[in-house]
Amino acid sequence: MLLLRRCRGLTPCGGLAPQRGQEWRRALRLASSSSSSSSSSSSSSSSSRDEQRSQHGGHTPGWKQAFAGLLAGTGAVLAYGLHHHQAQHTDAVSVHAHLSRLPVFSQEEVTKHRTLQDGVWVTYKGGVYDITDFVAMHPGGDKILLAAGGALEPFWALYAVHDQDHVLDILSEYKVGELSAEDQKKQESLRSGDPYSSDPQRHPALRVNSQKPFNAEPPPEILSDSYITPSAFFFKRNHLPVPRVDPASYELLVEGGPGGGLRLSLEDLKSRFPRHAITATLQCAGNRRSEMNQVKHVKGLNWGIAAIGTATWAGARLRDVLQAAGYGPDAARWARHVQFEGLDKDAAGTTYGASIPLNKALSEDGDVLLAYEMNGEPLPADHGFPVRVLVPGTVGARNVKWLAKITVSAEESASHWQQNDYKGFSPATDWDSVDFKSAPAIQELPVQSAVTTPANGAVVSRAEEQLTVKGYAWSGGGREVVRVDVSLDGGHTWQVARLKAGEEFSPPPGRAWAWKLWEVTAALPPESRQLEIVCKAVDDSYNVQPDSVAPVWNLRGVLSNAWHRVRVQIQDD
Amino acid sequence: MLLLRRCRGLTPCGGLAPQRGQEWRRALRLASSSSSSSSSSSSSSSSSRDEQRSQHGGHTPGWKQAFAGLLAGTGAVLAYGLHHHQAQHTDAVSVHAHLSRLPVFSQEEVTKHRTLQDGVWVTYKGGVYDITDFVAMHPGGDKILLAAGGALEPFWALYAVHDQDHVLDILSEYKVGELSAEDQKKQESLRSGDPYSSDPQRHPALRVNSQKPFNAEPPPEILSDSYITPSAFFFKRNHLPVPRVDPASYELLVEGGPGGGLRLSLEDLKSRFPRHAITATLQCAGNRRSEMNQVKHVKGLNWGIAAIGTATWAGARLRDVLQAAGYGPDAARWARHVQFEGLDKDAAGTTYGASIPLNKALSEDGDVLLAYEMNGEPLPADHGFPVRVLVPGTVGARNVKWLAKITVSAEESASHWQQNDYKGFSPATDWDSVDFKSAPAIQELPVQSAVTTPANGAVVSRAEEQLTVKGYAWSGGGREVVRVDVSLDGGHTWQVARLKAGEEFSPPPGRAWAWKLWEVTAALPPESRQLEIVCKAVDDSYNVQPDSVAPVWNLRGVLSNAWHRVRVQIQDD
């Protein structure tokens, strides 16, 4: 067997079998030593990749989870141990196979091996690998079968966690042959390269939580500087590469309906339906996840407090489009959901998808848009150009971007993100006990607020005498924020903040889609050397934020809405 | 001046002027000494009366508040002190007037004195009193002017707090004459006696928080014994005497509208509109107020955890009735609210009133009923016979009973209970700083849960080995409870309770009007001698209950929905 750490092409580079065992030991040692720093940047980066990996039904643990399991001494350790044992066992065989020149296979032959019964073969950079025995050990679950009979490259381009030396080590153990030169050429010409290569440029001020797919948030103080968040600074939350869509040939399909379905061009959407504009806040389910990570490690992108923003969106009302397709109030007799599919897709062609309740979609008060404008301009590429769904009051994940298809149905979307992600669980639920069917898909979000300035750890001069604290507050479901309480002493005493809304008039009940910015100016307490600033909001259903993080902690790190706490030092001059 | 403590009729009973000063001192001493026991039964009983006193716009502090102020050394002490001083000053005059026989006045003469300019005169048991100087000192505010020119008896019958010796003492100081014998006779024949005399009989198991008006809740364990709360045990929350309504002559007025208004008999309601039935939970805004009282005294009835119940209600949809009166979706162009008036009224004829948002009333999904049935039978008298409004998902106070009138309007109800009560405030807000206009009227309630069994302070035997904990959970706005977490160790570790719904199928989003009962059976921890049982619920907008009471404490003691805590002893055998 070969040491392949420096042989990235996996082409033969000499027999160095004795070192292979060292590499394995080193990989396991590395995994063990990283167990103590769950919040390191590499950890957050790998967790960010997890978030977009498992697109298919069923509980498919990601690398992060497997590593967590590995480190926690659970089943994954056994899997890796078993793998190690098997690797040792096949060592001599592999080395022998290599030294004796591996057979050459055609793509046609490889394609015959797509099941555990027939064997699972894949190709990578000209090599052919029989990974049948590895399937059960794959930290990403049986998702690996998507690649069966074909090339690994497009999947690994999507899930960059595979770009690690020890992953190549593992793969090399399963090499059984070479792909024919003819088929290698064909594959190369088919290969699309980096699926993220056409992603748009982004503003350098954004704080990047993952590059591929791109997930980033603005510096928090930008949020309170402007009631409307400029599009460039609006948090980006992509699950997959950004599709580039030609607006001239764009077509939206509204499936089924009494009229047998409806196909609408961008121009149709703009000309056949009244333009409707709303100002609405969007928030990622994982906003403030980093605070949950401080209690106990969770799986997901390590968002700060700025995975939230407010924009003015304009487009056709979904209600109008559904009515044009023949879906009126009668649809409620048999249907309960409206499903959306995006044009963003993974290497296997699986598109991003989600659904919302039918009554939200059909209600005149629901204000659901097929939006083609953000802040007075065409949607930016990162925000769904040319058309996205905008479901005000509802978690970002249902606001499907690059919208391709709408389906009215009795069932929720079957997509991974509707069924096995974006759900909340008890702090008592772990990855061994979680049953995704036991919790509802997140739709409306709970009441939320955060301090945008001063920043945690800031130092203020006592000479200032006064401190101005600013922040945002919002609640899901169109519930208006009616009060924000701010404390400078960790929650012992409170004062009521001044609220700033976007418009003069107050919205009708249940249609307050946009946040309130808030502000408090308070005298610095003469006796304090440190302030613990806390904020908590109340919405018009008088729901409040929970006091602390631990009791709302959940394994996926969503719905993080405990009181926000910021510590500030007062410096005597 | 006279000592009148034993002369309840306020008829002359001899000059004992020297003792009067002693009485005043004694009254003030009593007031002072009671300051330390804000949770005594007399305190809770007087606070219960407060709740139904102030029916008119403006901030009218009740006796409780005045006493709280008195005890806290605020303005009320000044008022009482001033009053004391003035009383001393008028002492000689009164004694002189009495000794020299007081003049006789006709009712006509008394009726001329109804303003501060003309003087404010009242009658009580044959005496005539000029209370002009007392108006500014009345702990109940200028509400006292309602009685100007007339008899005090009907007001005092309604507001039993006046039934105290020192109140009669105060009144006696203002006596200026006698009512003519002829007018006394007329008054007696008009006098209706106790306005609560026609209140219905109630079940003796109810825990009474106030008798007049009647406010009571069942023992908590009854709630978890039956998904549907039997009507007899359903909490009673009356603001005024129960009106006795003849169903044959009952008439509901729907004001205005394109058709010029609509008058409906009970038979009209039943025959002209489809009967619609829903199972819905009603909760008083003050449920669990007693827990807020433990943090700091609040004003209001000292409810435990059982001011909540679930019933099946049936009646006409409000939406259908409004449409019959000509109010369709177009009404939203000019109107925002639907106001209700009850037949229950105070001595001045002011009826109970409230309003709800128009979109809730008109929405097909709103399920607002004009209910004439509760649990399959005509509404009981305490629950609004023959017709009440049933606004599912909305605080009890808007579910107006004994419904007399419906008004579609641009403005909310002007009633005291809509404008100056049933609103939530910051813990930082006190009776000196409160601005009732700054908070919205409570409509939808926040997520709630409580442990119904075991009771706080219960003792369980270690031989039992297991403990079963039961409770209820509910959220306002049709938000379904999706999870209840239960802890036996004060909130450090949690387990997920089994939920019990009333029906097999799950309600559409936003229409989950009824509670979930829940249950957990857990092994007794071998090492514990005491358990702190805690429950917290999550609704389908993933709103959660706050951890602790103090940060949601508010001066009126409403919206008490922190984690519920119950301490239980484990007894070794």
Interface residues (C-beta under 8 A of the other chain):
Chain A: P329 A332 R336 P357 N359 K360 S363 E364 D365 G424 S426 P427 A428 T429 A439 P440 I442 Q443 E444 L445 P446 V447 G476 G477 R479 E480 V482 R483 D485 G491 T493 W494 Q495 V496 P508 P509 G510 K536 V538 D540 S541 Y542 N543 V544 Q545 P546 D547 S548 P551 V552 L559
Chain B: P329 A332 R336 P357 N359 K360 S363 E364 D365 G424 S426 P427 A428 T429 A439 P440 I442 Q443 E444 L445 P446 V447 G476 G477 E480 V482 R483 D485 G491 T493 W494 Q495 V496 P508 P509 G510 K536 V538 D540 S541 Y542 N543 V544 Q545 P546 D547 S548 P551 V552 L559
